Amino acid sequence: MSKVAHLESVELYMTCAIKKEVDFGWIRLAGSLYYQGVEDGIVRRVTRISIPWWCKQKSQSMNRASRQKVIKRKFKI
């Protein structure tokens, strides 16, 4: 995620990475006739949950680092 977070189509990059790395063969083996729709739905939901979660975590860590920097500067004074 950190490699593509600054790019415009983050969801597209994440979708491609998930489809490339995750084996969805179990959906076909389960006998689902609509395995492509099921696969796309799973990937879409994962990206829509994980992208905002990653952004929130990154923001929180940056805020912590910023607060620590301010506290350190106040102690110097």
Secondary structure, DSSP 8 states (H G I E B T S, - for coil): -TTTTTSS-HHHHHHHHHHHHS--HHHHHTT-TTHHHHHHHHHHHHHHHHHHHHHHHHHHHHHHHHHHHHHHHHHH-
